[in-house]
Each structure stands twice: as C-alpha cells, then as structure tokens.
Amino acid sequence: CRYRVHVCGGTGCTSSGSLRIIEKLEQEIKANGLEEDVEIVKTGCFGLCALGPIMIVHPEGSFYSMVKEEDIPEIVSEHLKNGNVVKRLLYEETTKTEHILPLEETNFYKKQHRVALRNCGEISPEHIEEYIGVGGYEALGKVLTEMTPEQVIQLITDSGLRGRGGAGFPTGLKWKFAAANQADQKYVCCNADEGDPGAFMDRSVLEGDPHAVLEAMTIAGYAIGATQGYIYVRAEYPIAVQRLEIAISQSRELGLLGDDIFGTGFKFDIGLRLGAGAFVCGEETALMTSIEGNRGEPRPRPPFPALKGLFQKPTILNNVETYANIPQIILNGPEWFASMGTEKSKGTKVFALGGKIHNTGLVEIPMGTTLREIVEEIGGGVPGGKKFKAAQTGGPSGGCIPAEHLDVPIDYDNLLAIGSMMGSGGLIVMDEDNCMVDIAKFFLEFTVDESCGKCTPCRIGTRRMLEILEKITKGQATMEDLDKLEELCYHLKSNSLCALGQTAPNPVISTLRYFRDEYIAHIVDKK
Ligand code: SF4
C-alpha cells in the first residue's frame, strides 16, 4: 500500500463521527479505484480529543483534524490519488511554518513522552498481528524463556514503577508480597473501573492497545505464580470491552493465553468482568467482592489482597496504566524506565486534560513536568483570555492546585505536599469564573451518590457535609457551620472504612486551604 490512513476509533472521536468518516473514506477509495493503494486503520486515541475526528495519513504523517464527511472526497482525490496534501484541512499548528511541521514538534506533543500510550493511534487494536509487529509479546517471550519469577519481580522493583491508579504503591513490592504467599491458586486482577469524573486514561489504553495489558497481566501471573487473571472493566466502556473481548480471543487462538504459553508449559488465562457503574467498585476490596459475585462493598484490610484477596487467595491488583508500562520495562530495562521522572516517581504519567483548557485530551508526560508546562504549553492555555485559577487532580479523592503552585514538578510526593494527589490522572482546569465552593460541592454530591453506605462516618458524614456546602452556596450558613464542616472533614478521614470515605473530604480541605476567602464571602455577603 502507498498510504496507510489512521482514523481514531476511540470513544472521543467515535462520538464526534469518526465511524462515518471511515465509511465515507471506504466509499471514496473504491470510487477512485485506490483499494490497492490505501489501507484504512481504525486506531485508538491520538490524544488531541478536542480536534476530533482525527485522521493521520502515513508515510508523511499528515495530521487532518476536525475532519468532516464532506472533506473526504478532496482528501482522497487530492492527497491519496494525486499526492498533494490538503493543507487547509491540516491541524493548524503544523502549517504555521514554511514546511509542514511534524506532529512531534507541535506544542501539544513535543513535551510528551509516550510509554503507556505508545501504541495508541499507531496500531489497529483489533488485530493482534499489528501488536506483534511493533514488538508485542516479545517481553512475555523473554520472561518465560530467559527469566525466573524472582528476576522479573526484581526488575520491576528496580525500575521504580509505582501504581498508577492513584496511591502510588511500589508495583514490584506488591508482586513480591503475593509471590511469597503459598497457595493452591493465586490471581492477577486489573482494575479498569475508572470512575473519576473527567478521567479517561485507562479507557484510552484499553481501546488503543488492549494486548499490552493482557501481555503484562500474563507476565505478572508468571512472576507471582498465578494461573488466572480478571479484568474488571466498566460496562459504560463498550468500545474497550469489545476490544478486550477480541484481544483475549485472538491471544487464545495464538496460544498466548491458555495452557502452554510459548511452549513453556506456563498456564494463564484472563476473564472479563463488567462493573455495573458503582464508583466504590474501583476500591480494591470492593472490586474483588464484586468479581466474587457479591454486592461490591469494601472489606477491612488487613488481610491485604496479597495474602487474602480474590476468593480469599493471594491476589495482585494493578490498574490499566500500570500494566501498560510493564512490557516496555521488561524490554528496555529498569534503568531506562528509572531514567525518566523524579527521584521517587519514575517514568511517565498519563493525564486526561479537561475543563477550561484549549487542548482537552489525553497527554503522557515524564514525571517532574510542571503543571504550567501541561496547562500553558501542552494544553494551549485557558480559553477566552481568562486567568487560570486552579487545577483539580485526583477527582473526588484529590484536591486543587492553585496558580501559586503552577511550577511545582508533578510527582506523587510533591502533589501530596501541596494538598492534592496524583490520583489516577484526571486533571480538570478551572478559570477565574469558577466558584471553588461549587467545585467542592460538585465532588461531595458525587461521593454522596457513590458512598456504598456500609460505614456510618461516610454514609452520614458525606451527607452532612453536603448539606453545609449547600447552605454556604445559598448564603444561609454561619461561621459555626464552617467550623462544623472542617470538623467533619477530619472525622471522615480518620474513621471511614475505605479510601472513598477517607478521601471524600479532600476537595473541601484543599479548597479551604487555598480559597477560604470564597467560603467566607458566601457566608458574610449572604450570596
Ligand atoms: Fe462504603 Fe463509604 Fe464506608 Fe467506603 S467509606 S465502606 S464507600 S460507606
């Protein structure tokens, strides 16, 4: 084929019409007799969701953005038939110089470094041979034929990889604990129950590169001595679910899952379990309870999953992005991974950029990049000439980062020190028009809805907190109410059973820390 046309088939571009674009492309290619010259590839997300539907024509890498059906005849007849790039339809930033700028030199991409997202937008996620063609399953082959389980765990430990689901627990250590516990059955679980408002990192990895997660889970199974894995994925992610189903069946067909992987005698298989929309099922013990077929409620820890997890057997649970890093760490070595990032947070992190920002979408940056670089350079700044006010990371468990901390290098520890948290990667930007009490109220409404009700501090406490926030925003509160709100924050943090309740006050605590004047203005001015 002369041309390979990548069209984003992720949720963002699909909802802005990319499937119709593909249909129209097929029609026009046929009408122009170009079937032998052009291959259309439906890929995962390229990241620049704000400019979807997106299409990239290779080998040149011409990046067409906001493509409409009526643009297709011209792209086909001019570019794919006559070799003339249709400059007026290209992503504007690539056309600002005399020569068309390569995508990796644009502001959105030049500070990014794609490890977890490396294949998203590059391959067809529905064809295993494309994954294999870019080195897929080589890491698994290497692990099974050249390494002992102990060496795998040591390699992951040496890389410094920490869990990308939010808490940042060292992945190698988690695997080591589970490997040390003897049992007739162990499990490897993948948390794909991404539920934070504004977060879609895991969805994009699953839609764009599902085999990377399957490969990594199989490697984890070998490392800890497990033969069965489960991916717990939101039913609200139908494209991700469908691609996982295709990927699992293709892997089984090629003997990359099953009874005798790579002819080594190693046995491992993966099943899918769909979540029914409860945010609390992203909490590890609730997730496992749900896989067991029971109501998804957290259970006390200890015992921790590494000792008694799924079906009371030793289990490791990592999130999608954590797994997506594993094959590359195996292939490139722990030093390569540890060379990126900060002293205590190695590698890269994927963020879903949303809110008051030009380039909403998905970005992957080396740890240590500043929020200013993300917002002003990669994100293209705040629209309408408005002033940046704060960014919320970590969703309902996280906090806000005000303008005074724009230059803090992002890593697990720095974000905690300024009262926020890495979380799974949702990053919502707010401008001068946003009321920070409203933001806190929004997240409390969410946690009230999502509290499972098992323990009193969270079930009742989140409701009382929300009532006070409603009084404040209606101009009906007193300073005593504000004191009560703060008291409740600390009560919930120290007495709730699981992380949902323990972290639910964080949006209130951090907005009080940086924007207390806004709370007081509502109380004093009575509005
Ligand atoms: Fe359920 Fe909330 Fe208690 Fe967690 S903290 S167990 S979500 S009631």
Residues whose N, C-alpha, C, O or C-beta is under 5 A from the ligand:
A	BS01	SF4	V280 P298 E450 S451 C452 G453 K454 C455 C458 R459 S496 L497 C498 L500 G501 Q502
